[in-house]
């Protein structure tokens, strides 16, 4: 009885071992069989609409998971990515004849130093920074040359010029400029999706001027946001009133030099009382047109010929001398810088200042 039981146990153990071997070895054998069949079979054509296999892909290459994608390339060292190019302005320096490439932030800080008294309220400085960025971005987009004069602090000056002028105060002034620029960096004043012609000037005669009254008849249609805007605070600004005097000889010489080479020139051969007549004023009290030596001219031309601070003027002729009383400073179109200071002192922020002087424009946030 015991011998039969022993034989039965041995048989059962042998059967168990054979079954175990079959279960554990068969999947691997089947898997290898199908792999060999797949390697031998021709590749299938891609389905319509599916991407073609990459020509660089190797059929023997092992598939990669997300960890493989983070591995370093052979040869060591991190994967180098090309740094994005820093936005900049290209300037022609009239002082040196050189072409300068200046990063945007550096340019705006320098332009702000050239344009505004840094004792102005911060919101006025921010309004000026946005106006400058918009104005020069428009010129850059149109491919127009941006000129500066680093010697005379026009449009742009380098760090060395600031250090020479400000001395030990340079660091604090630079910190102020950079802080203002950082707060409005990339903000763009636009009209119909394009950078606005956000021009500006120093002091108005009490109101800014419409573009068509200063430049061309169609300027207002092209830039409807450059319209007259009240700016009464300018009347209390230092420099609002100025005077200029010319003898008859000085007046004649200045006019002849200004119109030299023009097809039509003023005739100043008659009595001095007839040289400048028929002055027509705009509602903003700027001289829109006049007769100069029998030639129809604009107020801007008279201003240019005589070097007046603005085209808002009156004059008298006494004892052979022309005496001009001039209101404001600048061409009068766009934002009055003195007006911006006045509004900021009364609580307006830079957005409100820009909206007042450039009505109808849109202030865009920095581009992503």
C-alpha positions as CSV (number, residue, x, y, z in Angstrom):
1,X,0.0,0.0,0.0
2,X,2.8,2.3,0.9
3,X,4.7,1.6,-2.4
4,X,1.6,2.5,-4.5
5,X,1.2,5.7,-2.6
6,X,4.9,6.6,-3.1
7,X,4.6,5.9,-6.9
8,X,1.4,8.0,-7.0
9,X,3.1,10.9,-5.2
10,X,6.1,10.8,-7.6
11,X,3.8,10.8,-10.6
12,X,1.8,13.7,-9.3
13,X,5.0,15.7,-8.6
14,X,6.3,15.0,-12.2
15,X,3.0,16.2,-13.7
16,X,3.2,19.4,-11.6
17,X,6.7,20.1,-12.7
18,X,5.8,19.7,-16.4
19,X,2.8,21.9,-16.1
20,X,4.9,24.6,-14.3
21,X,7.5,24.5,-17.1
22,X,4.8,24.9,-19.8
23,X,3.2,27.9,-18.1
24,X,6.4,29.8,-17.4
25,X,8.2,29.1,-20.7
26,X,5.4,29.3,-23.3
27,X,4.7,33.1,-23.2
28,X,8.3,34.0,-23.9
29,X,8.5,31.5,-26.8
30,X,5.3,32.8,-28.2
31,X,6.4,36.4,-27.8
32,X,9.7,35.8,-29.6
33,X,7.8,33.9,-32.4
34,X,5.6,36.9,-33.1
35,X,8.5,39.3,-32.9
36,X,10.4,37.3,-35.6
37,X,7.3,37.2,-37.7
38,X,6.9,40.9,-37.4
39,X,10.5,41.6,-38.3
40,X,10.2,39.4,-41.4
41,X,6.9,41.0,-42.6
42,X,6.9,44.0,-44.9
43,X,6.1,47.4,-43.4
44,X,2.6,48.6,-43.7
45,X,1.7,51.8,-45.5
46,X,0.5,54.6,-43.2
47,X,-3.2,55.2,-43.0
48,X,-4.6,58.1,-44.9
49,X,-4.1,61.3,-42.9
50,X,-1.6,59.8,-40.5
51,X,1.9,61.3,-40.4
52,X,4.7,59.8,-42.5
53,X,7.5,58.1,-40.5
54,X,10.4,60.4,-39.8
55,X,13.2,59.7,-42.3
56,X,15.7,59.9,-39.4
57,X,13.9,57.2,-37.4
58,X,15.8,53.9,-37.1
59,X,13.6,50.7,-37.1
60,X,16.0,49.2,-34.5
61,X,15.8,52.2,-32.2
62,X,14.3,51.6,-28.8
63,X,11.2,53.6,-28.0
64,X,11.8,56.6,-25.6
65,X,9.7,57.6,-22.7
66,X,9.5,60.9,-21.0
67,X,12.6,60.2,-18.9
68,X,14.6,59.6,-22.1
69,X,13.6,63.0,-23.4
70,X,15.3,64.7,-20.5
71,X,18.6,62.9,-20.9
72,X,21.7,64.9,-21.9
73,X,23.1,64.5,-25.4
74,X,26.3,62.5,-25.8
75,X,29.4,64.5,-25.2
76,X,28.1,66.1,-22.0
77,X,26.8,69.5,-21.1
78,X,23.2,70.8,-21.1
79,X,21.2,71.3,-24.2
80,X,21.8,74.9,-25.3
81,X,18.8,77.0,-26.4
82,X,19.3,80.1,-28.4
83,X,18.5,83.1,-26.2
84,X,15.7,85.4,-27.6
85,X,17.0,88.5,-29.2
86,X,16.6,91.6,-26.9
87,X,14.3,94.2,-28.4
88,X,16.2,97.4,-29.3
89,X,16.1,100.7,-31.1
90,X,18.6,101.6,-33.8
91,X,19.7,105.3,-33.6
92,X,21.7,107.6,-35.7
93,X,23.8,109.9,-33.4
94,X,24.3,113.3,-35.1
95,X,27.0,114.2,-32.6
96,X,29.3,111.3,-33.6
97,X,28.0,110.1,-36.9
98,X,27.7,106.6,-35.4
99,X,24.8,104.1,-35.5
100,X,23.8,102.9,-32.1
101,X,21.8,99.8,-31.2
102,X,20.2,100.4,-27.8
103,X,18.1,97.9,-25.8
104,X,14.5,99.2,-25.3
105,X,14.7,99.7,-21.5
106,X,18.0,101.6,-21.7
107,X,16.7,103.7,-24.5
108,X,13.5,104.6,-22.7
109,X,15.3,105.5,-19.5
110,X,17.6,107.8,-21.4
111,X,14.8,109.3,-23.5
112,X,13.0,110.1,-20.3
113,X,16.1,111.8,-18.9
114,X,16.3,113.9,-22.1
115,X,12.6,114.9,-22.1
116,X,11.4,115.5,-18.6
117,X,12.5,117.2,-15.3
118,X,13.0,114.2,-13.1
119,X,11.4,116.1,-10.2
120,X,8.1,115.7,-12.0
121,X,5.5,113.5,-10.4
122,X,6.0,109.8,-11.1
123,X,2.6,109.5,-13.0
124,X,3.7,112.2,-15.4
125,X,7.0,110.5,-16.0
126,X,5.2,107.2,-16.7
127,X,2.9,109.0,-19.2
128,X,6.0,110.4,-20.9
129,X,7.7,106.9,-21.0
130,X,4.6,105.3,-22.7
131,X,4.3,108.2,-25.2
132,X,8.0,107.9,-26.1
133,X,7.8,104.2,-26.5
134,X,4.7,104.5,-28.7
135,X,6.1,107.3,-30.8
136,X,9.5,105.6,-31.5
137,X,7.9,102.2,-31.9
138,X,5.8,103.7,-34.7
139,X,9.0,105.1,-36.4
140,X,10.7,101.7,-36.0
141,X,7.8,99.8,-37.5
142,X,7.8,102.1,-40.5
143,X,11.5,101.7,-41.0
144,X,12.2,105.4,-40.4
145,X,15.5,106.5,-39.1
146,X,15.6,107.6,-35.4
147,X,18.0,110.4,-34.9
148,X,19.6,111.5,-31.6
149,X,22.2,113.9,-30.5
150,X,24.1,112.5,-27.5
151,X,26.2,115.7,-27.1
152,X,23.1,117.9,-26.7
153,X,20.9,115.5,-24.8
154,X,18.4,115.1,-27.6
155,X,16.4,111.8,-27.6
156,X,19.2,109.6,-26.1
157,X,22.3,109.9,-24.0
158,X,24.6,107.1,-22.8
159,X,25.4,106.2,-19.2
160,X,28.7,108.1,-19.3
161,X,26.9,111.4,-20.1
162,X,24.6,110.9,-17.2
163,X,27.5,110.3,-14.8
164,X,29.3,113.4,-16.1
165,X,26.2,115.6,-15.6
166,X,24.8,114.1,-12.4
167,X,28.0,113.1,-10.6
168,X,27.3,111.5,-7.2
169,X,23.5,111.7,-7.8
170,X,23.7,109.6,-10.9
171,X,22.9,106.3,-9.1
172,X,19.7,107.7,-7.5
173,X,18.6,109.3,-10.8
174,X,19.2,106.0,-12.7
175,X,17.2,104.1,-10.1
176,X,14.3,106.5,-10.5
177,X,14.4,106.2,-14.3
178,X,14.7,102.4,-14.3
179,X,11.9,102.1,-11.8
180,X,9.5,104.2,-13.9
181,X,10.4,102.3,-17.1
182,X,9.9,99.0,-15.3
183,X,6.4,99.9,-14.3
184,X,5.2,100.7,-17.9
185,X,7.6,98.5,-19.9
186,X,6.1,97.3,-23.1
187,X,2.8,99.3,-22.7
188,X,1.9,100.7,-26.1
189,X,-0.5,103.4,-27.1
190,X,-2.3,102.3,-30.2
191,X,-4.9,103.4,-32.7
192,X,-6.7,100.9,-35.0
193,X,-4.2,98.3,-33.9
194,X,-1.0,100.2,-34.7
195,X,1.3,102.3,-32.6
196,X,-0.1,105.8,-32.2
197,X,1.7,108.9,-33.3
198,X,2.0,109.9,-29.7
199,X,3.9,113.2,-30.2
200,X,4.4,115.6,-27.3
201,X,5.9,119.0,-26.5
202,X,6.8,121.1,-23.5
203,X,4.1,123.8,-22.8
204,X,0.8,124.7,-24.5
205,X,-0.7,128.1,-24.7
206,X,-3.6,126.8,-22.6
207,X,-4.8,124.2,-25.1
208,X,-3.1,121.7,-27.3
209,X,-3.6,122.0,-31.1
210,X,-5.3,119.9,-33.7
211,X,-2.9,118.2,-36.1
212,X,-4.5,119.6,-39.2
213,X,-3.8,123.2,-38.0
214,X,-0.1,122.5,-37.6
215,X,0.9,120.0,-40.2
216,X,-1.4,119.2,-43.1
217,X,-5.1,119.4,-43.9
218,X,-5.5,115.6,-43.9
219,X,-3.5,115.1,-40.7
220,X,-6.6,115.2,-38.5
221,X,-8.3,112.5,-40.6
222,X,-5.3,110.2,-40.3
223,X,-4.7,110.9,-36.6
224,X,-8.1,111.8,-35.2
225,X,-6.7,111.4,-31.6
226,X,-4.5,114.4,-32.2
227,X,-7.2,117.0,-31.5
228,X,-7.3,120.1,-29.3
229,X,-7.4,119.3,-25.6
230,X,-7.7,121.8,-22.7
231,X,-4.5,122.2,-20.8
232,X,-5.0,125.2,-18.4
233,X,-2.3,124.2,-16.0
234,X,0.3,125.2,-18.5
235,X,-0.4,128.9,-17.9
236,X,1.1,128.6,-14.4
237,X,4.3,126.9,-15.7
238,X,7.7,128.6,-15.7
239,X,8.5,129.3,-19.3
240,X,4.9,129.8,-20.4
241,X,5.6,133.3,-21.6
242,X,8.7,134.4,-23.6
243,X,9.7,137.3,-25.7
244,X,11.9,137.8,-28.8
245,X,13.0,141.0,-30.5
246,X,14.4,141.6,-34.0
247,X,15.6,144.7,-35.7
248,X,14.5,145.1,-39.3
249,X,17.8,143.8,-40.5
250,X,17.7,140.8,-38.2
251,X,14.2,140.0,-39.2
252,X,15.0,140.2,-42.9
253,X,18.2,138.1,-42.6
254,X,16.4,135.4,-40.6
255,X,13.5,135.1,-43.1
256,X,15.8,135.1,-46.1
257,X,18.0,132.3,-44.6
258,X,15.0,130.2,-43.7
259,X,13.4,130.4,-47.2
260,X,16.7,130.2,-49.1
261,X,16.4,127.7,-52.0
262,X,12.6,127.7,-52.0
263,X,10.7,128.3,-55.2
264,X,8.6,131.0,-53.6
265,X,10.2,133.4,-51.2
266,X,8.9,136.4,-49.2
267,X,9.5,139.9,-50.6
268,X,10.7,142.1,-47.8
269,X,11.7,145.1,-50.0
270,X,8.7,147.2,-49.0
271,X,8.0,149.0,-45.7
272,X,8.5,146.9,-42.6
273,X,4.8,147.5,-41.6
274,X,3.8,145.3,-44.6
275,X,6.1,142.4,-43.9
276,X,4.0,140.4,-41.6
277,X,0.2,140.8,-41.9
278,X,-3.1,138.9,-42.1
279,X,-2.5,136.7,-39.0
280,X,-5.2,134.0,-38.6
281,X,-5.5,132.2,-35.3
282,X,-6.9,128.8,-34.4
283,X,-9.3,128.4,-31.4
284,X,-6.2,127.4,-29.4
285,X,-4.6,130.7,-30.2
286,X,-1.9,129.4,-32.4
287,X,-1.2,131.3,-35.6
288,X,-2.6,129.1,-38.4
289,X,-1.6,131.3,-41.4
290,X,-0.3,134.8,-42.3
291,X,1.1,136.8,-45.1
292,X,4.9,137.2,-44.9
293,X,6.3,139.5,-47.5
294,X,3.3,138.8,-49.7
295,X,3.7,135.0,-49.4
296,X,1.1,132.9,-47.7
297,X,2.8,131.0,-44.9
298,X,1.9,129.0,-41.8
299,X,2.5,129.9,-38.2
300,X,4.9,127.0,-37.9
301,X,7.0,128.5,-40.8
302,X,7.2,131.8,-39.0
303,X,8.1,130.1,-35.8
304,X,10.9,128.2,-37.6
305,X,12.2,131.3,-39.4
306,X,12.5,133.4,-36.3
307,X,13.3,130.7,-33.8
308,X,10.2,131.4,-31.6
309,X,9.3,128.9,-28.9
310,X,5.9,128.3,-30.4
311,X,3.5,129.5,-33.1
312,X,1.2,131.1,-30.5
313,X,2.4,134.7,-30.6
314,X,1.5,138.3,-31.0
315,X,3.9,141.1,-32.1
316,X,4.3,144.8,-32.3
317,X,6.5,146.9,-34.6
318,X,7.9,150.0,-32.8
319,X,10.8,152.2,-33.8
320,X,12.1,149.7,-36.4
321,X,12.0,146.7,-34.0
322,X,9.7,143.6,-34.1
323,X,8.8,142.5,-30.6
324,X,7.1,139.1,-30.2
325,X,5.2,137.8,-27.1
326,X,5.1,134.0,-27.3
327,X,2.9,131.7,-25.3
328,X,3.9,128.1,-24.7
329,X,6.8,126.0,-26.0
330,X,6.7,123.5,-28.8
331,X,4.6,122.5,-31.8
332,X,1.5,122.1,-29.6
333,X,0.3,118.7,-30.9
334,X,-0.3,115.8,-28.6
335,X,0.6,115.7,-24.9
336,X,1.7,118.8,-23.1
337,X,4.5,117.8,-20.7
338,X,3.7,120.7,-18.4
339,X,0.0,119.7,-18.6
340,X,0.9,116.1,-17.7
341,X,2.7,117.4,-14.6
342,X,-0.3,119.6,-13.6
343,X,-2.7,116.7,-13.9
344,X,-0.5,114.3,-12.0
345,X,-0.1,116.8,-9.2
346,X,-3.9,116.7,-8.9
347,X,-4.2,113.0,-8.6
348,X,-4.4,111.8,-12.2
349,X,-2.6,108.6,-13.0
350,X,-0.7,108.0,-16.3
351,X,-3.6,106.2,-17.9
352,X,-5.9,109.2,-17.3
353,X,-3.2,111.6,-18.6
354,X,-2.7,109.7,-21.8
355,X,-6.5,109.3,-22.3
356,X,-6.9,113.1,-21.9
357,X,-4.2,114.1,-24.5
358,X,-4.7,111.1,-26.9
359,X,-8.5,110.6,-26.9
360,X,-9.7,107.5,-28.8
361,X,-6.4,105.6,-28.5
362,X,-6.0,102.2,-26.7
363,X,-3.3,101.4,-24.2
364,X,-2.2,97.8,-24.8
365,X,-0.4,95.8,-22.1
366,X,3.0,94.4,-22.7
367,X,3.1,91.7,-25.5
368,X,3.3,88.1,-24.2
